[in-house]
């Protein structure tokens, strides 16, 4: 059966989202930069009894990302859902980073999602492409991340315009706070948004869900 690809499959949201889709019986392809991260996440996801494929990939390296996506599709077939959860999260104020450093952050935060979408979506017959967003209000202490997440919001609109008519639901889950188990930003709670977006009937599609820890709003 078609499965899910989770790009940026770390121990937080990535692990939780992969486990949430695995609970529904979907095979899972996990993409992360390091084998040690993949091993830990695969162990957590595998308890749900579905097939788990682990692939090392750097979202900032176009060839690496495309190669891993091809490997996932070769093994599992065109996916039912793709989740782009990769991000470069770092504190930086205006003027602190060089242009090269800003480009490195933007490549992970936005351009990797664009690469993944344009590589995979043409082969998908419906399904969902979901991106982890953040920073609903820009913060000067996180300039590169604020710029990146603003780019994510724009990218969702562009991809929806390009692929929505073909039946692909493009949306983001905007997380407005630090993710940690047992808090208002528990990754398992956040993962429920991804499943709900994926299963929304087409007339009810929303482009963004905001998880603020106090209220959860769809836009």
Legacy VTK file of the C-alpha trace (Angstrom):
# vtk DataFile Version 3.0
C-alpha trace
ASCII
DATASET POLYDATA
POINTS 219 float
0.000 0.000 0.000
1.189 3.600 -0.510
3.099 4.886 2.470
4.448 8.016 4.108
7.794 9.726 3.652
9.033 11.778 6.602
11.921 14.107 5.779
13.695 15.356 8.875
12.839 12.306 10.956
14.330 13.399 14.261
13.376 12.415 17.785
10.724 15.134 18.149
8.001 15.911 15.632
9.505 13.661 12.961
9.372 10.577 15.175
5.882 11.416 16.420
4.456 12.002 12.948
5.999 8.818 11.566
4.583 6.828 14.482
1.146 8.393 14.020
0.977 7.326 10.387
2.464 3.914 11.188
-0.375 3.355 13.675
-2.727 3.559 10.710
-0.786 0.808 8.934
1.133 2.947 6.439
4.662 1.847 5.515
7.098 4.580 6.508
10.252 5.925 4.854
12.384 7.908 7.297
14.919 10.423 5.949
17.497 12.043 8.233
21.108 13.160 8.026
22.621 10.650 10.455
22.376 6.883 10.794
22.227 7.105 14.596
19.131 9.316 14.460
17.477 6.991 11.970
18.210 3.939 14.094
16.550 5.414 17.171
13.502 6.727 15.316
13.052 3.521 13.313
13.018 1.526 16.537
10.283 3.745 17.959
8.196 3.618 14.784
8.707 -0.080 14.124
6.782 -1.143 17.228
3.581 -0.402 15.291
4.243 -3.360 13.024
4.496 -1.632 9.673
7.455 -1.600 7.285
10.032 1.079 8.109
12.687 2.117 5.611
15.583 4.260 6.859
17.501 6.442 4.407
20.262 8.938 5.119
19.794 12.220 3.293
20.761 15.854 3.734
17.857 18.174 2.932
20.386 20.867 1.994
22.001 18.607 -0.628
19.739 18.374 -3.671
21.339 15.214 -5.075
21.260 13.488 -1.680
17.605 14.357 -1.132
16.485 13.349 -4.603
18.399 10.067 -4.371
16.782 9.156 -1.054
13.323 10.026 -2.361
13.912 7.807 -5.400
15.015 4.963 -3.117
11.880 5.371 -1.003
9.631 5.318 -4.065
11.448 2.321 -5.544
10.788 0.379 -2.329
7.340 1.608 -1.279
5.879 3.107 -4.447
4.606 6.686 -4.856
3.724 7.941 -1.375
0.313 8.756 0.007
1.763 11.513 2.162
5.053 13.386 2.392
5.986 15.339 5.515
8.811 17.874 5.306
10.033 18.438 8.847
13.653 19.451 8.238
14.728 22.806 9.661
17.831 24.663 10.775
16.894 26.205 14.115
19.435 28.652 15.481
19.337 31.960 17.374
20.593 34.841 15.243
19.826 38.553 15.171
19.683 40.802 12.104
23.214 41.327 10.810
24.793 38.411 12.677
24.881 35.940 9.781
26.724 36.246 6.521
24.864 35.871 3.236
26.347 32.385 2.905
25.044 31.413 6.345
21.585 32.760 5.532
21.564 30.796 2.300
22.502 27.617 4.173
19.581 28.099 6.563
17.125 28.963 3.796
18.182 25.927 1.807
17.167 23.605 4.634
14.115 25.532 5.788
12.520 26.216 2.399
14.378 25.024 -0.683
14.615 21.435 0.519
10.818 21.389 0.769
10.566 22.792 -2.755
12.949 20.134 -4.065
11.035 17.337 -2.335
7.657 18.593 -3.540
8.595 19.024 -7.168
10.399 15.672 -7.191
7.577 13.628 -5.681
4.233 15.353 -6.236
3.987 14.840 -10.023
3.908 11.066 -9.402
1.309 11.212 -6.617
-2.338 10.537 -7.305
-3.815 12.700 -4.583
-2.591 12.487 -1.013
-0.911 15.152 1.071
2.287 17.197 1.235
2.648 18.637 4.728
5.358 21.015 5.970
6.290 21.859 9.540
6.002 25.609 9.918
6.684 27.980 12.783
7.215 31.596 13.767
3.700 32.915 13.049
5.136 36.245 14.165
8.756 37.064 13.232
11.266 37.205 16.080
14.420 39.292 15.748
16.313 36.774 17.873
15.586 34.074 15.283
16.021 36.002 12.063
16.999 33.166 9.707
14.236 30.928 11.056
11.666 33.729 10.804
12.633 34.305 7.175
12.523 30.588 6.490
9.131 29.973 8.034
7.690 32.969 6.178
9.021 31.276 3.066
7.316 28.025 4.055
3.965 29.787 4.289
4.416 31.239 0.810
5.619 27.909 -0.552
2.477 26.167 0.686
0.379 28.613 -1.331
2.498 28.148 -4.436
2.400 24.349 -4.225
-1.328 24.363 -3.600
-1.792 26.477 -6.716
0.352 24.053 -8.716
-0.842 20.696 -7.375
-4.090 21.268 -5.487
-6.201 20.883 -8.604
-4.604 17.456 -9.068
-5.921 16.376 -5.678
-2.851 16.909 -3.511
-3.559 18.628 -0.194
-0.651 20.973 0.569
-0.654 22.429 4.079
1.544 23.365 7.023
1.470 22.761 10.759
2.763 25.921 12.406
4.290 25.230 15.818
4.589 28.376 17.935
6.847 27.179 20.717
9.616 24.787 21.812
8.709 21.138 21.291
9.140 18.900 24.334
7.333 15.801 25.659
4.908 16.416 28.495
4.427 20.097 27.673
1.839 22.064 25.732
4.072 21.374 22.734
4.240 17.605 23.127
5.253 16.120 19.762
2.640 13.381 20.009
-0.096 16.010 20.335
1.352 17.995 17.443
1.450 14.863 15.280
-2.340 14.617 15.448
-2.567 17.754 13.283
-0.727 16.025 10.459
-3.080 13.069 10.509
-6.155 15.303 10.595
-4.878 17.377 7.677
-4.135 14.233 5.694
-7.616 12.823 6.261
-9.593 16.047 5.724
-12.262 15.759 3.038
-11.352 17.921 0.078
-14.158 20.473 0.602
-12.780 21.064 4.124
-9.097 21.401 3.249
-7.211 23.945 5.357
-3.835 25.367 4.394
-2.423 25.858 7.881
-2.968 24.653 11.418
-1.482 26.701 14.255
-0.412 24.873 17.403
0.121 27.591 19.988
-0.036 25.431 23.090
-3.112 27.339 24.243
-5.303 27.217 21.186
-5.170 25.347 17.918
-6.531 27.171 14.923
-6.953 26.154 11.317
-6.546 28.735 8.593
LINES 1 220
219 0 1 2 3 4 5 6 7 8 9 10 11 12 13 14 15 16 17 18 19 20 21 22 23 24 25 26 27 28 29 30 31 32 33 34 35 36 37 38 39 40 41 42 43 44 45 46 47 48 49 50 51 52 53 54 55 56 57 58 59 60 61 62 63 64 65 66 67 68 69 70 71 72 73 74 75 76 77 78 79 80 81 82 83 84 85 86 87 88 89 90 91 92 93 94 95 96 97 98 99 100 101 102 103 104 105 106 107 108 109 110 111 112 113 114 115 116 117 118 119 120 121 122 123 124 125 126 127 128 129 130 131 132 133 134 135 136 137 138 139 140 141 142 143 144 145 146 147 148 149 150 151 152 153 154 155 156 157 158 159 160 161 162 163 164 165 166 167 168 169 170 171 172 173 174 175 176 177 178 179 180 181 182 183 184 185 186 187 188 189 190 191 192 193 194 195 196 197 198 199 200 201 202 203 204 205 206 207 208 209 210 211 212 213 214 215 216 217 218
